[in-house]
Amino acid sequence: MENEQTISLASTASAVYDGFLWFFQNLLLSFYNIGYAVSNPGMWLDWSEKKSIMRFVYYGGSVEFFFAVLLIFLALFIVGVFRPAFMWGNIRLLEGFANTVGRFFAWAGLIMVLQQVLIIIMQRIFTRPDIVIGFGIPLSYDISWYAEELKLYNALVVSLCATYTFVQGGHVRVDLFYAGAKFRTKKIVDMFGSIVFMLPMAVLIWMYGWYFLWRHLIVPKPSASDALDRLLAKSRVLKWNVETIGFSPNGFTGYFLFKILLVAFAGMIFIHAWAFFMRSFQELREGQSSENKYRDVDQLPDLTEVVETNN
């Protein structure tokens, strides 16, 4: 029995050692990978060459890409540890990116409402089966096409406004422990949550979403299990085959856009997880007086003053 426990502990220790070794080897190798990618952009950005497309597909969902991105963010964080102003600059840049994207695509909610009203008017009042828009180039689609397109506006808001809502503090929280915790405890919880929950979730969605996207854009369909050599071999017969099949005969045909939004959502969550981690670290280091420092929060007008003025 003791021998079995000793063997089990030894195998566990060996597995942990191998895991750490694998992690740091890939992290160190990222220096070379980043340098090689920057110095040879044509090998993965020249899409007139089919092999470049396949390299882009492979590396976009690869371990090499993950560690390259991780190395960049780790470098920014380490520099920020010694230069707080630099870290605050990164936080403002990343949160500003989330705010800018979110504020722009939030208008999709208004467009969705207006288009739904137009659909109802055309169906119920004018009894038209289609909507024709003409600005030099007439566009004519069935009513069902516009009705199904409403899901795209909803997807734009959900996927591209998630980090914006996070910056604004608009997500629903269930604070059983967090609400009553001390300031330093909250910051530690925030740092833990961003690394243990947000980052892994974003990575998993990206890994599955990346190949899910490309399987609906090109043939032969790439697979996450394909090695680079196999994908390069497939590139000899590569063709663009963008998905244009709707769920109904006259329905919306741009469902490949949802796959793009899934990948964009994962990327923005990953980026903002680092921004949230760095903000929590800075606020923990500088104290409670720095809470919400440089946070660009939307300010709503005070309606009570408007009412009092009118009265």
N, C-alpha and C positions, 0 to 999 in steps of 0.2 A: 504493500500500500504506500509506504513512504517512497519507494523507488518510483512508483507511478506519479506521485505528487511532484517529486523532484524533476522527473522527465517533463511533466506538464509545465512547471514553472520555467524550466530551461527553454522549452519550445516557445512559450509566451514571450520570454525575454528576447529570444532570438528574433521573433516576429516583430517586436517593438523596435529592436535595433535595426532590422532590415527596413522597416518603415521610415525611421528617421534618416537612415542612409539614403534611401530612395528620394526622400523629400529634399534634402540638402544637395544631393547630386543634381537633381533637376533644377533647383534654384540657382546653383552655380553655373550650370549649363545655359541658363537663360541669358547670361551676359553675352555669350557667343551667338545665341539664336537671335537676339535683338539686333546685334551688330550686323549679322549676316542678312537679316530681313531688310534693314535700313539701307545697307550698301548694295543690295540686289533687288530693288522693288519690282523690276520687270518680271522676275520669276513667279510672282504671285499676283501682280496687278495688271499685267499685260493680257487682257482677256481676249485679244485677237488670237492668242495662242491657247489651244485647248488644255494643254498641260498646266498652264498658269491657273486656269479656272479650277482644275482638280486640286492643285496645291492649295489654293485659297479655301476650297471646301474642306480639305483635310485638316489644315492647320487651324481653321476657325473653330473646330471642335476638338482640338488635340490637347494633350497634356502640356506640350511645349508652349502653346498659346496661353494656357492658364498660368503657368509659372512665369512667363514673360510679363503678363499683366500684373501678377502678384509682386514681382520684383520691382516694377515701376512704382506701385503704391507703397511698398515697403521702403523704397528709397526716399519717396516724398515724405513719408512719416518720420523716418530717422532724421532727415535734415530738419524737419519741423520740430523735433524734440529739442534740438540745439538752437533753433531759430524760431521762436513762437510766432513772430510776425509772418514768417513764411507759411507756417501751418494755418494761421488765420486766413491768409491769402488763398490757400488751397480750399479751405472750407467755404469761403465766400464765392469762389469760382464754381465749385461743384454744386453748391446750393443755388447759385444764380442760374446755372444750367438747368437744374430741375424746375426752378420757378419760371424761366423763360419758355421752356418747352410746354410746361403745364398750362401756363396762362394763354399760350397760343392755341393749343388744341382743346382747351376748355370750351372754346367757341363752337366746337362740334356739337355740343349739347343744344345750343340755340338752333343750329342748322337742322339738327334732327327734329326738333319741335316744329320748325317752320315747314320742313318737308312733309311731316306727317299731316299737318293742317292742309297743305296743298293736295296731298293724296286724297284726303277726305272730301275736299271741295270738288276735285276732278271726278271722283267716283260718284258722290251722292248728288251733286248739283248738276254737273255737266254730263254725267254718265259716260265719261270717256274711258276707253280701255288702255290709253297710253298718255304719256306726257311728252310733248315735243318742245325742245328748247332750241332756238335758232339765233346765233350771233355770227352770221356768216357761214357757219358750219352747222346745219341742223342736226340735232341729236334727238332721236326718237326711240324710246324704250317703253316696254309694257309697264303698267302700273305695278305689277308684282316685282319688277326689277327694282323700282324705287322703294317699294315696301321692304324688300329683303336688304337693300343697301342701308337701311336704318341701323342694322346690326353693326355695320362698319363704324358709324359715328359713335355708337356705344362703346365699341372696342377701342377707338381712339381715346376716348375719355378715360376708360379703365386702365389701359396699358401705359399711356403717356402722361397721365396726370397723377399717377400713384405716388411718385416721389415728391411732386409738387404739393400734394395733400399732406404728405409726411412732414415736409418743411413747415407747412402752415399749421401743423398740429391738428389736422382735421380728421384723422383716423379714430375710430371708436376704440376705446381702451376699457379693459376690465381690470381695475386696479384693486385687487384684494390685498396685496402686499406692498406694491410700489407706491401707492398714494400716501401711505403713512410713514414711508421710509425717510431717513435723513438724506440730506443733499448728496453727500459723498456716496452713500449706498446707492442712490438712484443713478449716479454717473457710472458706478461700477457695473450695475445691472445693465445699463445702456450699452456699455462697451462689450460686455459679455454677450448680450443679445445680438448685436450687430455682427460679431464674429461667428457665433455658434449657430444662429438662426438665419439671419438675412443673407450672409455670404453663401453658405451651403445651399440654401433654397435657390438663390440666383444661379449658381453654378449648375445645379441639377436641371433647372428649366432651360438654361442655355444649351446644355449637352443634348437634351432630347429635342429641343426646339430647332437647333441648328440643322441637324440632318433631316428633321421633319420638314423644314423649309425647302431644302435643296432637293428632296425627293419629289417635290411638286414643281420644280423649275427646270430640271435637266434629266435626260436619259443618256446612258443607263443610270438607274437610281443608285446614288451612293449609300453606303451603310456605315454606321458607327464602328462596326467591327472590321471594316476594310483597312488594310495597311496602305501606306502611301504608294508602294510599288503597284499594288492592285488597282488603285484609283488612277494612277498614271497609265496603266495598261487599258483601262476603260476609256480613257480620254481619246483614244484613237477613233471611237465611234460616238463621241459625245455630241449631243444636239440639244438645243434649247427646246423645252416642252412645257411652257408656262401653263399652269392649271387654269382653265377657263370654263369648267363645268359647274353649273349651278345645281341647286337642289330641286328646282322646278324647271319646266321647259323654257319659260320666259323669265326666269329669276336672275338674280344678281350673279355675275360670272367672275368676280374678282376675289375669290376666296383665298388666293395665294397671299393677298395683303394681310390676312389675319395671321398667317405664319410669320410674316415679316414683323408684325406688331408683337408677336409672342417673344421673338428674339430681342427686339428693342426693349420690351418690358424687362426682360432678364438683365440686359446690359445696364439699364438705368438703375435697377435695384442694386446691382453689384457696385456701381459707382457710388450710389448714395449710402450704401452700407459703410464704405470707407469714410465718406464725409461725416456721417453720424458718429462713427468711432472716433475720428479726430476731434470733432466738436466736444464729445463727452470727455475725451482725454484733456483737452484744453480747459474746459470748465472745471474738471476735477483738480487740475494743477493750479489754476488761478483763483479758485474759490467761488463762492456763491454770487459774488458781485459780477462775475463774468457770464452768468447764466443768460442765454439768448443773445449774447453779444454778436453784433453784426447780422442778426437774423432778419431777413427781409420778409416781414409778415404783412399781408394785405390788411389795410385799415378800412373798415366799413364806416360809413357816415353815422353820426349819432342822430338817430331818428327822433329822439325825444326833443332835441333842440329845434328840429324842423317843425315838429308839432307845436311847440311853444311859440315859435315865431309866427306861424300861421294864425294861431289863436290871438 
